[in-house]
Amino acid sequence: MLSIIGLGQAGSNIASEAGRLGYLSGAINFSQKDLDAVEVKHKLRLLGSEGVGKNRNEAIHLFQDQWETAVNFIRDNFSNSKIIAFAFSSSGGSGSGIAPILLDMVINLMPDKTFIALVVVPEENEAQSSQINCLSTFEELSNLDVAVFPIDNQQIRNQNPTIGKSKLYELSNQETASLICKVAEYTNKHSKNGNFDEKDLITVLRTKGIATIAETSLSTSLQSINLTPEGVADRVFHSWQTSVFSQLSSGKVEKAAIIFDGQESLMDFVRTNAFFTTFQTPPTDVFEGYYHEHTGKVITILTGLTWSFERLKDIEKTLMSKQELVTTVDVRFKVDSSLIRPRTNEKQQEKKTFRDGHFKQIQTLKERLNMKNEMVSKLVELKNKGIRIHLTEKGWEVLVKLMSEDETASITELNVG
């Protein structure tokens, strides 16, 4: 049901963790060395460079002629997955550069799949170029119809101030993979008190905007909390602020899922309406599942959250404090576009041309696929009616072209007699 594909080194490490948990995983990267370093089921090396450093523009430029290869890689290896998560860093080059483009393509070309983004947000003390790449990545993601889960390394740092970067990344990757895989596992479980099924999860994940997953333990804290609906709700609020994903704003939430796993006696204290009192706009849909395999825990998934979450504001403030942001771009937070993506007018036009071009290619592919389906259906219909089908020599040429996706073929040239 669920697969995770890593884009770039950081995302590939998350995919590798998911693979260790038994889920189908893959990695796409420019660097063969980075691909060799991760354990995933399927790998695709993009051509043109042995890595791009933190240069998003170079990644975008190199990806222009390879997006179709990436789409085919996903189709060939992940066709049985209903939910495909793209994991990548917003601060680097490869993942942050290609992810928004590839997400845009697959969302349009593979509408039967549900795609989500697991996006790593840099620590506060990381380089300015990393912070700028982050804002640029989220600017582009905000235009897509996708649920975005911001993985906040600063959250891990706040809870573990003395650990090194290697350990921080390890904890972050493990926690992210564990949460998303744990949620998927519950869709296969059954309960007399209400199931959280596959359709529920897909509905929640198909909601555009910022999203989060959090888990709170009730069994280890029964002595330290007020065992009332309000006390359990307070624990859930706390889990949202300490999760590996970025802290929430108090604006809106569109959809939510609540999974309870514990003693039946604890169910009396799980009141879903008490969980959303901190939001100005509560969710329109809440999906619930109640299981009894654990001593006591609550897992929550929230989607359609307010886009301008606190960590983006913090990054903006950090850059503004250096007096290097001078203009405003309409992405719901202030950003100096010349700093985010410094490039010449020629490069700006080049990227715009590519983006416009890939929208047209999507439409062309859809139209071509529809024509093929109509043609085959008509031939089958005629054959079933006992009508002999004769293709002229020209007709066979056109048929071969259509079946090989030759753009010069025209359905109107195909004569059936």
C-alpha positions in Angstrom: 0.0 0.0 0.0 2.7 2.5 1.0 6.1 3.1 -0.6 8.7 5.8 0.2 11.1 7.2 -2.5 14.0 9.3 -1.4 15.1 12.2 -3.6 18.7 13.2 -2.9 20.8 11.9 0.0 18.7 13.0 3.0 15.5 11.7 1.6 17.1 8.4 0.5 18.2 7.8 4.1 14.5 8.1 5.2 13.5 5.7 2.5 16.2 3.3 3.7 14.7 3.4 7.2 11.3 2.6 5.7 12.8 -0.3 3.8 14.2 -1.7 7.1 10.6 -1.7 8.4 9.5 -3.8 5.6 8.1 -1.2 3.2 8.9 -0.8 -0.5 11.6 1.9 -0.9 13.5 3.6 -3.7 16.0 6.4 -4.3 16.7 8.9 -7.0 19.9 10.9 -7.1 22.6 12.4 -9.3 25.3 10.9 -7.1 26.2 7.3 -7.6 28.2 7.3 -4.3 25.1 8.4 -2.4 23.0 5.7 -4.1 25.6 3.1 -3.2 25.4 4.2 0.5 21.7 3.5 1.0 19.8 0.2 1.2 16.6 0.5 -0.8 14.9 -1.8 -3.2 15.0 0.3 -6.4 17.6 3.0 -7.4 17.7 5.5 -10.2 20.8 7.5 -11.0 20.2 10.8 -12.9 22.8 11.8 -15.4 24.8 14.9 -15.8 26.7 15.3 -12.5 28.1 13.4 -9.6 25.9 15.4 -7.2 25.0 19.1 -7.4 26.0 20.3 -3.9 23.4 22.8 -2.7 22.8 24.2 -6.2 19.1 23.9 -6.8 19.3 25.6 -10.2 21.8 23.0 -11.5 19.5 20.2 -10.3 16.5 21.8 -12.0 18.5 22.3 -15.2 19.8 18.8 -15.3 16.4 17.3 -14.6 14.7 19.0 -17.6 15.7 16.2 -20.0 15.3 13.3 -17.4 11.8 13.8 -15.8 10.3 11.2 -18.1 12.9 8.7 -17.0 12.0 9.4 -13.4 8.3 9.0 -14.0 8.8 5.7 -15.8 11.0 4.5 -12.9 8.2 5.2 -10.5 5.6 3.5 -12.8 7.7 0.4 -13.4 8.6 -0.2 -9.7 5.9 1.3 -7.6 2.7 0.6 -9.6 1.2 -1.6 -6.8 1.5 1.2 -4.2 -1.6 3.3 -3.5 0.3 5.9 -1.4 3.8 7.1 -2.5 5.8 9.4 -0.2 8.6 11.5 -1.6 11.2 12.2 1.1 13.7 14.9 0.5 15.6 17.8 2.1 14.5 21.4 1.5 18.0 22.8 2.1 20.1 20.8 -0.4 20.3 20.8 -4.1 19.2 17.5 -5.7 16.1 16.7 -3.6 14.8 20.2 -3.2 15.5 21.0 -6.9 13.8 18.0 -8.5 11.1 17.2 -5.9 8.5 20.0 -6.7 8.8 19.3 -10.5 8.6 15.5 -10.2 5.7 15.8 -7.7 3.9 18.1 -10.1 4.4 15.6 -13.0 3.3 12.4 -11.2 0.3 14.0 -9.5 -1.0 14.8 -13.0 0.2 11.7 -14.8 -0.7 9.1 -12.1 -4.0 10.4 -10.6 -4.9 6.9 -9.2 -2.0 7.3 -6.7 -1.8 9.4 -3.6 1.4 11.4 -3.3 2.7 13.1 -0.2 5.9 15.0 0.6 8.1 14.4 3.6 10.3 17.5 3.6 13.3 18.0 5.9 13.6 21.6 7.3 17.1 22.7 8.3 18.3 23.5 11.8 18.4 27.2 12.8 22.2 27.3 12.7 22.6 25.8 9.2 24.1 27.9 6.4 22.2 30.8 4.9 22.2 29.0 1.6 20.3 26.1 3.2 17.7 28.4 4.7 17.2 30.2 1.4 16.8 26.9 -0.4 14.3 25.9 2.2 12.1 28.9 1.6 12.4 28.5 -2.2 11.3 24.8 -1.9 8.3 25.6 0.2 7.3 28.4 -2.1 7.1 25.9 -5.0 5.4 23.2 -2.9 2.7 25.6 -1.9 1.5 25.7 -5.5 1.0 21.9 -5.6 -2.1 19.8 -4.7 -0.2 17.8 -2.1 0.0 17.2 1.7 3.4 18.4 3.0 4.9 17.0 6.2 7.8 19.3 7.3 10.4 17.2 9.2 12.0 19.6 11.6 15.5 18.8 12.6 15.3 21.7 15.1 12.7 19.7 17.0 15.1 16.9 17.5 17.9 19.3 18.4 15.7 21.0 21.1 15.1 17.6 22.7 18.7 16.4 22.3 20.9 19.5 22.6 24.2 17.6 23.0 24.1 15.1 20.2 26.1 15.3 17.0 24.7 15.8 13.6 25.0 12.2 12.5 23.0 11.0 15.5 20.5 13.8 15.0 19.9 12.8 11.4 19.6 9.1 12.5 16.9 9.9 15.1 15.0 12.2 12.7 15.0 9.6 9.9 14.0 6.7 12.2 11.2 8.7 13.8 9.8 9.9 10.5 9.8 6.4 8.9 8.4 4.9 12.1 5.4 7.2 12.3 4.3 7.1 8.6 4.7 3.3 8.5 2.9 2.8 11.8 -0.1 4.7 10.5 -0.2 2.5 7.4 0.0 -0.7 9.5 -3.2 0.2 11.3 -5.2 0.1 8.0 -4.6 -3.7 8.0 -5.9 -4.3 11.5 -9.4 -5.0 12.7 -11.3 -3.9 15.7 -14.8 -4.4 17.1 -14.8 -0.7 18.2 -14.1 0.9 14.8 -11.5 0.5 12.1 -9.2 3.1 10.5 -9.1 1.7 7.0 -7.2 2.3 3.7 -9.8 4.6 2.3 -9.8 6.7 5.4 -6.0 7.2 5.2 -6.1 8.1 1.5 -8.8 10.6 2.1 -6.8 12.3 4.9 -3.6 12.3 2.9 -5.2 13.7 -0.3 -5.7 17.1 1.5 -3.5 19.9 0.3 -1.5 21.9 2.9 0.8 21.4 5.8 0.4 18.1 7.7 1.7 16.3 10.8 1.7 13.0 12.6 2.2 12.6 16.3 2.1 9.9 18.9 1.5 10.2 22.6 1.8 7.5 25.2 -0.9 7.2 27.8 0.5 4.1 29.5 3.7 5.7 30.7 2.1 8.9 31.9 -1.0 7.7 33.8 0.5 8.8 37.1 1.5 12.2 35.7 -1.6 13.4 34.0 -5.1 14.2 34.9 -6.9 11.1 33.6 -9.9 13.0 32.2 -10.8 13.9 28.6 -9.1 17.2 29.1 -6.0 15.6 30.5 -5.7 13.2 27.6 -6.3 16.2 25.2 -3.5 18.1 26.8 -1.1 15.2 26.2 -2.2 15.1 22.5 -1.6 18.9 22.3 1.9 18.4 23.7 2.7 15.6 21.2 1.9 18.0 18.3 4.5 20.5 19.6 7.2 17.9 20.3 6.7 15.6 17.2 9.5 15.3 14.7 7.3 17.4 12.4 7.2 21.2 12.7 5.1 22.8 15.4 1.6 23.7 14.4 -0.1 27.0 14.0 -3.5 27.5 15.6 -5.3 28.5 12.4 -7.2 25.7 10.6 -7.1 22.0 10.1 -9.2 20.4 7.4 -9.0 16.7 8.0 -7.9 14.5 11.0 -7.4 10.9 11.9 -7.3 9.6 15.5 -6.0 6.1 16.2 -6.4 4.8 19.8 -4.6 1.7 20.8 -4.9 0.7 24.5 -7.1 -0.7 27.2 -10.8 -0.4 26.6 -11.2 1.4 29.9 -9.1 4.3 28.6 -11.5 4.9 25.7 -13.8 6.8 27.9 -11.1 9.6 28.2 -10.6 9.9 24.4 -13.0 12.6 23.3 -12.1 13.7 19.7 -13.9 17.0 20.0 -11.6 18.0 22.9 -8.5 17.6 20.7 -9.3 20.5 18.4 -10.2 23.3 20.8 -6.9 25.1 20.0 -7.8 25.6 16.3 -9.7 28.5 15.1 -11.3 26.3 12.4 -11.7 22.6 13.5 -11.6 19.8 10.9 -14.5 19.0 8.6 -13.8 15.3 8.7 -12.4 13.2 11.5 -11.6 9.5 11.0 -11.2 7.2 14.0 -9.9 3.8 14.8 -9.9 2.0 18.1 -7.6 -1.0 18.8 -6.5 -2.9 21.9 -3.1 -4.4 21.2 -1.1 -1.8 23.2 -1.2 -0.6 26.8 -2.2 2.9 25.8 -1.4 5.4 23.0 -3.0 7.9 20.6 -1.7 8.6 17.1 -3.0 11.6 15.3 -2.7 12.7 11.7 -3.7 16.3 10.7 -3.8 17.6 7.2 -4.8 20.9 5.5 -3.1 22.9 8.2 -2.3 26.6 7.8 0.5 26.9 5.3 2.7 29.6 7.1 3.8 27.5 10.0 6.2 28.8 12.7 9.5 27.4 11.4 9.1 29.1 8.1 8.5 32.4 10.0 11.6 31.7 12.1 13.8 31.2 9.0 12.4 34.4 7.5 13.2 36.3 10.7 16.7 34.9 10.8 17.4 36.0 7.2 15.8 39.4 7.8 17.9 40.0 10.9 20.9 39.9 8.5 19.2 42.7 6.5 19.4 40.7 3.3 15.7 40.4 2.5 14.4 43.5 0.8 11.4 42.5 -1.2 8.2 40.7 -0.7 6.9 37.7 -2.7 3.3 36.5 -2.3 4.0 33.1 -0.7 2.4 34.0 2.6 5.7 35.0 4.1 8.3 37.6 3.1 11.2 36.4 0.9 13.7 38.1 -1.3 13.3 36.2 -4.5 16.8 37.3 -5.8 18.4 35.7 -2.8 16.2 32.6 -2.9 17.1 31.8 -6.5 19.8 34.2 -7.8 19.7 33.9 -11.6 19.8 35.9 -14.7 16.7 36.9 -16.6 17.7 34.3 -19.2 17.7 31.6 -16.6 14.4 32.7 -15.2 12.9 32.5 -18.7 14.5 29.1 -19.2 12.9 27.7 -16.1 9.5 29.2 -17.0 9.7 27.7 -20.5 10.5 24.3 -19.0 7.6 24.5 -16.5 5.1 25.6 -19.2 6.5 22.9 -21.4 5.9 20.1 -19.0 2.3 21.2 -18.4 1.8 20.8 -22.1 3.5 17.5 -22.2 1.2 16.2 -19.4 -1.8 17.2 -21.4 -0.5 15.7 -24.6 0.2 12.4 -22.8 -3.3 12.3 -21.4 -4.9 13.1 -24.7 -2.8 10.4 -26.4 -3.7 7.8 -23.8 -7.4 8.6 -24.2 -7.1 8.3 -28.0 -5.4 4.9 -27.7 -8.1 3.6 -25.3 -10.9 4.8 -27.6 -9.2 3.2 -30.6 -8.7 -0.2 -28.9 -12.2 -0.2 -27.4 -13.7 0.5 -30.9 -11.7 -2.3 -32.5 -12.8 -4.8 -29.8 -16.4 -3.6 -30.1 -16.4 -4.2 -33.9 -14.8 -7.6 -33.5 -17.3 -8.7 -30.9 -20.1 -7.8 -33.4 -18.6 -10.2 -35.9 -17.3 -7.4 -38.2 -14.1 -8.2 -40.0 -11.4 -5.6 -39.4 -9.0 -4.7 -42.2 -6.3 -2.2 -41.7 -4.7 -0.6 -44.7 -0.9 -0.5 -44.9 -1.1 3.2 -43.9 -3.5 2.2 -41.0 -1.0 -0.4 -39.7 1.8 2.3 -39.7 -0.4 4.7 -37.7 -1.4 1.9 -35.3 2.3 1.1 -34.6 3.1 4.7 -34.1 0.2 5.2 -31.7 1.2 2.1 -29.6 4.8 3.3 -29.5 3.6 6.8 -28.4 4.9 8.5 -31.6 3.8 12.1 -31.4 3.5 12.3 -35.2 0.7 9.7 -35.3 -2.9 10.9 -35.8 -6.0 8.9 -34.8 -7.8 10.4 -37.8 -5.4 8.6 -40.2 -6.5 5.1 -38.9 -9.1 3.6 -41.3 -11.0 0.6 -40.3 -13.0 -1.2 -43.0 
